[in-house]
Amino acid sequence: MANAWGGVFCEFHNHEYGARCCIKGCENPKVHRTQACQQHQQEWSRYSSQHSCHALAEVRRILQQPRELMPWQTALNRVAQPHDQPPVAEEERKKHYFAPSCFYSVETICAPCGVEITWAKFAKAESPTNMLQFFESVYPTEISWPDYVCVDKGCQVLHTCIANGSWDSWQTTTRFIVDSYHYINHWATDYTCRKWCNPAPLNGSAPNLVVVAYDKQDQPYYQCAFNTQACEQLNAWLGRFESILK
């Protein structure tokens, strides 16, 4: 973008589309000091009121869940991308160019100790196919593949891996597991998830994932050998830090 504080297009496309109405497919010129033509002023007014400083208060960003509204707030007219569903079609996702597009998510790969290895931006969706492509770009050779890949959609990644045939290669070195928080929320009837993606199996199939610890009374108990929430916690901390900077 030529202007990160409100611009929508790069310098080249701003020269071509900058004076036009920002409703998709409209060729009419903008009304002065607005982003829409006379015909689409109602859409521009609605967008302006929904994205005012009052509507986008920092308290709302921090405390509320996505699409959660208080009784006094106006519903936002937008199509949200479900976390566990296929990407929303582009024509449904964006009907105007009043503001620059946002990336759907930032994916992070962390070592078991919590140190960040790398990250990537996902433009449209956090799909299993995108995740596999991300993993393959970070670990391009079989010798570099990790023993375990822990991801909130580990079972979906495994399903995709099996369906596209790449599991024939991955299974020689790697096992896809689900982090402990998301695992307890996945369907108990999903046999593949329960059988192969358990982050702490007690049947001896993954002895590196479970260790014996002792409580204050010196009684033994099983616990996860690694913090499977490392990436989630890092992203949460970064999100809070970003809010403070704003």
Summary of the structure (lengths in Angstrom):
residues: 246
radius of gyration: 23.0
end to end distance: 19.9
largest distance: 75.9
contacts: 581
relative contact order: 0.09
helix: 35%
strand: 13%
